Structure formats: structure tokens, C-alpha cells
Amino acid sequence: MEVMPDLTRRCPSLVYVIAGDGTDKVRLVEKSLRLGLEGRVIFTGKISEDTKAPLLRLADAMVMPGRGEGFGIVYLEAMACGIPVVASTLDGSREAVRDGTLGIMVNPDNRKELVDGILSALERPRGVVPRGLDYFSVENYRLRCHALIDQFLPEPAPPILKAA
């Protein structure tokens, strides 16, 4: 949100949508007012699972470069909807974007890098699912799990022959 004033100078119609509810909402609303972003930050409140994909498809980019996010399934959901994503170099979101091969990674503490990353995401086409997102498919996950287990299990024992 801190870079919205920089971004709106370059993209005058830019709006920031924050979906969901949580204990931080009051602070974020106050912050948006303090930054003079009235009308540019929309808080949707809690949204249903049925509403999530259509809301994501309305976006030009999904931006959530944090400092403590875990894996972040929302990155995969956005990419599956064909929305470019901006993730962080400082947390687990880098795994969701496969170290930058599926999405843009920025250091959220570097203002220029953050602005440039968001602008880059806004320039990317929407509706394009990144090549390689299928890495996270259920079938590929199953194959990776089996390969890992196979590394630690001994070879199958030969069949026991009964004496006649």
C-alpha cells in the first residue's frame, strides 16, 4: 500500500482490492486514509470460495510480497486464473512461484524493486496460465511423494518359495 502513490502517478486508474477479513483490517483502513488513498483501496470483507476465482479474474495482478507468508496457496489460485503474481524474496511465497519461474519476485523492503515488479506484472497479459504451474498438480505431487519414499525404502524382497 505504501507504493500506491508512486503507482497511481504512472497508472492513474489503479485500484487496490484487499479481499478477506482479519484482525489487521482496521490498521489497513487507517493506513489507506493516512496515505490519501480514499477510493483507491477497496476492502471486500470476507468472500466465499465461489466468489474467489471470479474476483481474481477481475484483477490485473495479484500482489502479496510479504515478510512472513508461508507457501501461499492464493498465488497458485491467481496463476490458475491467468493473473500475473508478485511474490516475495523473503518468505515462503518464493516456493509458490518456483523462485521466479512462475511469477515475479521482489524484496518488499526495496521500494524501487517493489514498484518495478508491480508495474511489470501490470504489463503482463491476463488470462495466461504460466507454463509449469502443473508442477503443483495432484498427480505431480503424488509422483514426487512416491519418488521421495522410494529413496528410503529398500528394494522389495524376493518372493519366498515354499518347499514342495
N, C-alpha and C positions, 0 to 999 in steps of 0.2 A: 504494500500500500504506500510505502514511503516514496517509491519511484513513480507513482501515478502522475504527480505534477510534471515530471520530465516526459513521461509518455504522452500525456494529453497535449503537450505542445507540439508533438510530432503527429499524433493521432487524435485530432480534436473530438471525434465522436466516441472515443474509447470509454467503455463502461466495465466496471469490475463487479462480478457477481460472486458473492460468497454464499454457498449453499450449505445448509445444515444449521444445527443449533448446538450450543455448548456453553460452557461456563465463561468463555472468553468473549462472547458476543458484545457485552456491554462495553468492554475496553475497546473493541474494534470499532463500534459505532462512534464512541467518543473520539477515537483516533481519526476516523474519516472526517468528522466535523472539524477537528483541530487542523487537519491538512487542507481544509476548504474543498472537500470532495462531495459536497451535497449534490445528490442527483447522479453522481458518477459511481457510487458504490451502492449496490443493491444487496440486501440481506434477505434471502428467500425463506429463512427458517428451515425447519425440518422438511425434507422431501421424501416421498415414498420411493421404493425401489422401482416402481413402474414409471416414475417421473424422471429418474436419474438419467437414463440414456437420451430421452428427448431433450432434456436440459443441456446435457453435454454437447449434443449435436448442434445446438444454437450457438455454441462458443466458437471463437476464432482460435483460441488457445486455452490450455489448462495449465495454470501457473501455480506451482506449490513448492518452491525451493526452500526447504526448511533447514533446521539445525538439529533436529532430533527425531524426524519421522522414521518409522520402521520401513518395512518393504513398500507399503503404499499401493494397495490394490486399485485405488482410484486412477493411478497412472495407466494401468492396463485397461481399465474401463474406458478412459478417454481415448487412448490409442485405438482400441477396438471400434470406437465410434468414428475414427478417422480424424481425430483432433490432435494437432501437434501439442506436445507437452514440454514443460520446462521443469526440470528436477534439480536437485542439489548435489554438489560435490562433497557435502559434509555429512550426509546421513544415508540411511538405507535405501532411499529412493534411487540412488545410482544403480542398484541391482535391478529395479523395475525397468529402467531404460537401458539396461545392459551396458553400463559405462559409456553411454552416449551413442550407441549404435541405433537405438530406437527413438531417442528424444534428445533434447538439448539439456546439457548440464551446466550449471553456473554456481559460483560461490555466492551465496546470498549476502555475504558481508562485503562484497565488492560491487558498489553501486553501478559502475560503468558496465561491468560484466553482466549484471542483472538486467539493466536496461537493454543492452545489446542482445542478450538472449531472448528477452520477451519480444523485441522488435523482429528478431529472426523468426521466432515462432509465428508471429502475426503475418509474416510474409510467406510462410509455407502454405501449400494448398490444403484445404479442408477436404475431408472425405477420403483421404488416402490412408489406409491401414499400413503401418510400417512393415516392410519386409523383415521377417524374423520374429514377429510377435508370436507366431505359433510355437516358439520355444516354450511358452508358458501354457501350452495346451495340456489337457488332462493326459492324453496319450504320451506326449513327450515327457511329462513329469513321471508317469509310470515307468517309462523306459529308463530314465535317469535313476530312479529309485532302484529298479532291478539291477542295473549296472553297478550301483554302489554296493548293494547287498552281495552280488556275485563276487565282488572283490574280497569279501571277508569270509565267505563260505567255502569250505573245502570242496574239492571235486566230488561228485556223487560216488558213493561206494559201489563197487561192482556187485551185481546180484549174487545172492547166496545160493549156491547149488546144493540141492538135497541129495544125499547118498541114496542110491537105489537098492 
